[in-house]
Amino acid sequence: MNFTQKANILFLLLANITLNSCKNESKDPKKEEITEVKDADLPKNVLPKMKPMGKEKTLSASYLTEKKNQIDSFYRKNWPNHTMNGGFLVAKNGQIIYEKYEGYANLRDKTPILPETPIHIASVSKVITATAILKLVNAKRIDLDQKVTDFLAEFPYPDVTVRMLLDHRSGMRNYAYFTDRDKSVWDRHNTLTNQDILTIMATKNIGLEHRTGTRFAYCNTNYAMLALIIEKVTKMSYRNAMEEMIFKPLGMKNTFVLDFDKDKHNVAPSYKANRVEIGIDYLDKVYGDKNIYSTPRDLLKFDRARNSSFFLEPELLAQVYKGYSNEHPGTKNYGLGIRMINWTTGKNFYFHNGWWHGFTSSYITLMDEEVTIIALSNKFTKNTYAVRKLATKFGDYPFKVKDID
């Protein structure tokens, strides 16, 4: 082999090394576009999980100052003289504009309410339960119009579907009413569970309040049954399923479903308006409709995830924010786990309130403006619900409000 041939071979070897090096560099995972796996494409043994919103547009200093002053003025009028006992937060694009924590988680030992203090969010829990169901629908583990009997064999109302549980059109009676008086149905000395509710309806001839699918009637029993469906589909306890699907992926470190037997005396109690403590009762073990403890900051993470492009497929998402209670003309309506007000102007307001014992809660998501408003209290007050007035500071929401400034 002469010198020229050797030189050509060496050149080809060097070129090959350089080319392979370039190829390997192009495969740098940091430079490759990340492809999201859709919920429907997940293996059947993998649960669909909520994903954080990700980076959002930063607010200007002037905007923050203007809105902070407006919200502070509202706060001082709504809760004068430091009368709030809870947590309050307003954010835009996931960025907190204003937050306040006042009062006591426990009046007996003067434990203050801090940003990390979990408070019972009452019926705002329904939004979280609905979110888990919707993720399972998105992953093709559940069909919205599937019969409840497909999941709960002893369920006694054959025409009720998953959608009807979500939008309160099942016609079922509230479990609090059919278990509170007749000892032959339930002895209130015993703590009621979700499974107990199902068994009672199946064996005690508990009739429907009205015919299935004929009208809207807000009913906690619907969401107690949805929690049982979550357990059937995930093969996990409701508590663990919510942790795996929602709380852990979103970093909601101060949010949990109450473990009644373990934690009932370790969580923040609730109080009447006159500061008298309200004790535990026989309904406090039922979950799905209530029994989630959280904080405003954690609920902000949850809200932004629900507003991200990763939440649901567009066709399913449209069904969530459609009104299903149209029997009587009006602006108030209910979607799939969310309340709404639909004005003739085309403006829509999405929210959910809660009330359990002395706990009151309000979750508001202004979708057009990317604004989140959260208020939680463990001392009964209707002022928690007044935070909806703040919507007028961000968009054209035609609330008829006196003294808004």
HUQUI-V630608 format. One record per run of one state. SS is the DSSP state (A for helix, B for strand, O for the rest). FROM is the first residue (numbers start at 0). TO is the last residue. If there is no record, write none. Layout:
SS:FROM:TO  SS:FROM:TO
//
This chain:
O:0:1  A:2:25  O:26:37  A:38:40  O:41:59  A:60:77  O:78:78  A:79:81  O:82:84  B:85:91  O:92:93  B:94:101  O:102:102  B:103:105  O:106:109  B:110:111  O:112:117  B:118:119  O:120:120  A:121:137  O:138:145  B:146:146  A:147:149  O:150:159  B:160:160  A:161:165  O:166:173  A:174:177  O:178:192  A:193:202  O:203:218  A:219:233  O:234:236  A:237:246  O:247:254  B:255:256  O:257:258  A:259:262  O:263:268  B:269:270  O:271:275  B:276:277  O:278:290  B:291:293  O:294:294  A:295:305  O:306:312  A:313:319  O:320:330  B:331:333  O:334:337  B:338:341  O:342:346  B:347:355  O:356:357  B:358:365  O:366:369  B:370:376  O:377:377  B:378:378  O:379:380  A:381:392  O:393:404
//
